[in-house]
């Protein structure tokens, strides 16, 4: 499969951390926000649906720690943004939302805007999703703790409130 990073806006925010575009194997979907956009033909405003997904992603090394577990490094909270989303489908959601991988492929077509992207969050435990969009962006990539929580002085994390 060809390297998708050159086709993703600001992909260097992730590739500078990992040295390559990660597979997102075992990444956890932390947050998902879907905005319907803002279309007003009279005002010539055409902002189509935007999906923003925050994931906890890391690199699993071949090193083994004292407990016999593989060592993970580069724990990162990555925020990916998908523009002009259509054909969105989502199944499942739980307290972890681990994925096997995130597949992003650039495709061409003979009718309609081209190129476009097909995106698939392949579920391992929890949420899975698929969509098509016209643009993909790495909105943010910040270091985080091994539990996916923000580290001091990186990014603000919403504080949950009791119902």
N, C-alpha and C positions, 0 to 999 in steps of 0.2 A: 504494500500500500504506500503511495507517495506521501511525502512529508506535507502535512496540512498547514504547518506553522506559517509559511510564507503568505498564505491566503487569509490569515486571521489578523485583524487589526490589533496592534500592540502585543503581539504574541511574545515579544522579547521580555515582557514582564514575567512570563513563566519560563521561557527558555534560558533566561539569564540565571535563574535559580537552579534549574535541573540540568542545564547543558543540552537539552533536547526538549521536544514536545512530549509531555508525559502521556501515558496510556489511561491514567485515572483509575487503574486497577485497584479495587478496594476503597476508592475514594468515597466519602460520605457526603450526601447532599444535605446541607445545613439549612438552607433557606431558598425559597423559590418565590419570585414576584412576577406576576403577569399583568401588564398594563395593556388595555385594549387599543391604545393610541388615541389620536385626535385627528379625525378627518372632517373637514369642512370645505366642501367644494366652492362655496360662495366666497370664502376667504382665501382660496387656493392654498389650504393647509392640508398636507397629506402626511401624517405620521401614523404608520401602520403598527400593529401589535408588537410589543417588545417584551421578551422574556429575560429576566435576570436570575441567574442561579449562582448561589454561593456554595462552594465545595471545599471540604477538607481533603487535601491531596498530599501525598508523601511518596518518597522513593524507598523501596525495600531493597536492602543491600544483601550481599552474600555472607556478611559478617553475622556471627551468632553471639548473643550475650551470655552472661553467666547462668541464666535460667534455661538456655537452649533455644531461645526465640531469635528469629532474624531481626537484625537491627534496622530500624526505619530512620530516615533522615530527611531533611528539607521539608518538614511539616509546614504547609502553606495553606492559607485561606485564599482561594482563587475565586474571583467573581467574574463570571462569563456573561456576556450580554448578546442576545440574539435579536436581530432587527428584522422587521417586516415578516413576522412569523405567520405561517399558515399551516393547515393540516396538523395541528397540535393534538397529541393524544397522551394521556397520563393514566397510569394504573398504580394503585397501592400508595401507601405512605405510612411510615411508622417512626419510631424513636431513633432509628439509625439511618435508614435509606442508603445502604452500601450498594455500590454498583460494581459490576465486573469490569466495565470499561465504558469510555465515552467515545463513540465513533462519530467523526465529522468528516464528511466527504463533499468535495466540490463537484458539481455536475453541470452539464451543459444541456440546453434544450433548444428546439427549433422555433418554438412559439413562447412568448412571454419573456419576462426578464431573465437574463442569463449572464453570467453563471449564477447558480444558487447552491445552497448547502442542504444536505440531508443530515440530520443529527439524531443520534440514538443514545439514550442513557440506558445501557443494558443492566437490568436489576440483578442484584445478588440477594438482597434482603431489604424489602421495602419498595420504594418508588422506582418506577421505570417510566420512560417517556420517549416520544419520538416527535419530530417536527421537521418542517422545511422552513428556510429563511433565506434572506438575500445577503445578510452580512453577519459576521461573528466578530466579537471584540473581547479581548481580555481587559475588563474594566479595572481590575485590581488584583494584586497578588502580594500578600503580606505574610511574614513569618507568624507561626502560631505554635502553641504548645502541642504535645502529642495527643491531647484529648480534643484538639480542634478549637480550643478556646483562644481568644486573642491574648497576646502577650502585652505587657505594659508598654505604653507609648507606640502602639501600632495602629489599631483601629478601634473605633467605638463599637461595642456590642450591645444590642438591646437587652435591657434587664426585664426578665419575665415577671409578670405580675399575677398574683393569685386571683381567680375569678371571684 
